[in-house]
Amino acid sequence: MLTQEQIQAYHDDGYLIVKSFFDAEEIELLRRTAVADRQMDQKSFGREDGEGGTVRLTLWNHPGNGIYGMYARCNRVVNAMEQLLGGEVYHYHSKMILKDPEVGGAWAWHQDYGYWYDNYVLYPLMSSVSIAVDPATRENGCMQVLKGSHHMGRITHVETGQQAGAELERVLEAEKRLELVHCEAEPGDALFFHCNILHRSDQNRSNNPRWSLICCYNSARNNPYREAHHPSYTPLEKVSDSAIKEVGMTRFEDDASDVAFLDPENIPTSDDEVRTAAK
């Protein structure tokens, strides 16, 4: 469970880094599974950043019963999300960000709610957790945030090429007033971030990959008023924290993930993950 100090820091700053949220064995099971997962590789898609780089990612709506689902459904994560969002949550979607060495692309400043707003959710009662599979450093394009920028509310987003970012004039003014934080992380660290926090990332110009699993949640009381390409309220069945190792060890060889990856050809071009996998 998060402490009251951590919860307050999240609400004040718009993000929270929890070191060693997962142990080395848990992260190694996740890394091995993702690297060996042929479906993940086949269903991955890339988006150019206009600077010569490309970010690959995969996307799925329902957590499933494999190791990815155990991460998204474990008490450790879900209970923390319920503390931060003040009540029951459900799984909105997950994605694996595959920033490959030397080619992993950059992304512009944006807010997740800048796009989720268009999915018919009324309130920014949404949050994500980014779990570092590899070390995240300045050199390989770790996430950057403008501390406290979630208090600005939702900013208009404008499409440019294959990306869409927050209105530049407001971002430039925010940069003058707010602290820029590079969210460097070690494998197993967890970065919780508010859906209205302004965030971006640089290209991965290093020789090292930066993969991360991002699980996104919506408050049950914030159920979309219309159907969209991410799910409406679906009760989330929590599992014990030990399920990560139990499932990861027993199902690695025969069933890496069991999730239904979204087909890149069927994802709307307006999808927030297609345009702004900026983590």
ZIZI-V87371 format. One record per residue. N is the residue number from 0. PSI is psi in radians with two decimals (* if undefined). Layout:
{{N PSI} {N PSI}}
//
This chain:
{{0 2.49} {1 2.64} {2 2.86} {3 -0.58} {4 -0.71} {5 -0.73} {6 -0.76} {7 -0.69} {8 -0.70} {9 -0.80} {10 -0.56} {11 -0.79} {12 -0.40} {13 -0.01} {14 2.86} {15 2.22} {16 2.17} {17 1.98} {18 2.51} {19 0.74} {20 -0.56} {21 2.57} {22 3.04} {23 -0.67} {24 -0.74} {25 -0.78} {26 -0.62} {27 -0.68} {28 -0.72} {29 -0.77} {30 -0.83} {31 -0.75} {32 -0.83} {33 -0.73} {34 -0.64} {35 -0.10} {36 1.79} {37 -0.65} {38 -0.71} {39 -0.75} {40 -0.78} {41 -0.58} {42 0.01} {43 2.68} {44 2.76} {45 2.75} {46 2.21} {47 2.59} {48 0.01} {49 -0.02} {50 0.24} {51 0.01} {52 2.81} {53 2.33} {54 2.28} {55 2.58} {56 2.79} {57 2.73} {58 2.41} {59 2.63} {60 -0.68} {61 2.40} {62 -0.58} {63 -2.99} {64 0.10} {65 -2.92} {66 -0.61} {67 -0.73} {68 -0.61} {69 -0.62} {70 -0.82} {71 -0.42} {72 -0.11} {73 2.60} {74 -0.67} {75 -0.78} {76 -0.89} {77 -0.72} {78 -0.68} {79 -0.74} {80 -0.68} {81 -0.55} {82 -0.76} {83 -0.61} {84 -0.04} {85 0.70} {86 -3.00} {87 2.45} {88 2.85} {89 2.82} {90 2.06} {91 -0.77} {92 2.95} {93 2.84} {94 2.64} {95 2.11} {96 2.18} {97 1.39} {98 1.76} {99 2.73} {100 2.33} {101 -0.22} {102 -0.16} {103 2.15} {104 2.94} {105 2.82} {106 2.62} {107 2.87} {108 2.35} {109 2.96} {110 2.46} {111 -0.68} {112 -0.27} {113 -0.44} {114 -0.67} {115 -0.45} {116 -0.66} {117 -0.10} {118 0.33} {119 0.51} {120 2.29} {121 -0.61} {122 2.66} {123 0.85} {124 1.00} {125 2.65} {126 2.83} {127 2.74} {128 2.22} {129 2.10} {130 2.07} {131 2.08} {132 -0.67} {133 2.87} {134 2.39} {135 2.04} {136 2.98} {137 -0.62} {138 -0.61} {139 0.31} {140 0.84} {141 2.83} {142 2.50} {143 2.50} {144 2.69} {145 1.89} {146 2.18} {147 0.04} {148 -0.25} {149 -0.37} {150 -0.21} {151 -0.30} {152 -3.06} {153 2.34} {154 2.54} {155 2.38} {156 2.48} {157 2.32} {158 2.41} {159 1.88} {160 -2.24} {161 0.15} {162 2.91} {163 2.31} {164 2.95} {165 2.63} {166 2.12} {167 -0.71} {168 -0.77} {169 -0.67} {170 -0.75} {171 -0.68} {172 -0.68} {173 -0.65} {174 -0.49} {175 -0.45} {176 -0.38} {177 2.65} {178 2.30} {179 2.19} {180 2.19} {181 2.04} {182 1.27} {183 2.57} {184 2.69} {185 2.75} {186 2.28} {187 -0.28} {188 2.60} {189 2.30} {190 1.89} {191 2.32} {192 2.40} {193 2.58} {194 -0.22} {195 0.11} {196 2.31} {197 2.23} {198 2.76} {199 -3.13} {200 2.66} {201 2.98} {202 2.70} {203 1.74} {204 0.12} {205 3.12} {206 0.13} {207 2.48} {208 2.76} {209 1.64} {210 2.53} {211 2.51} {212 2.18} {213 2.12} {214 2.23} {215 2.50} {216 2.59} {217 2.59} {218 2.43} {219 -0.60} {220 -0.01} {221 0.55} {222 2.29} {223 2.53} {224 -0.14} {225 2.76} {226 2.54} {227 -2.99} {228 -0.14} {229 2.69} {230 2.66} {231 -3.11} {232 2.17} {233 2.05} {234 2.33} {235 2.08} {236 1.91} {237 2.70} {238 2.83} {239 2.73} {240 -0.52} {241 -0.27} {242 -0.47} {243 -0.87} {244 -0.68} {245 -0.85} {246 -0.72} {247 -0.64} {248 -0.63} {249 -0.44} {250 0.09} {251 -0.77} {252 -0.71} {253 -0.30} {254 1.60} {255 -0.73} {256 -0.84} {257 0.19} {258 2.76} {259 1.64} {260 2.41} {261 2.41} {262 2.15} {263 -0.57} {264 -0.33} {265 0.07} {266 2.25} {267 2.48} {268 -0.30} {269 0.02} {270 2.38} {271 -0.64} {272 -0.57} {273 -0.74} {274 -0.49} {275 0.94} {276 1.16} {277 0.44} {278 *}}
//
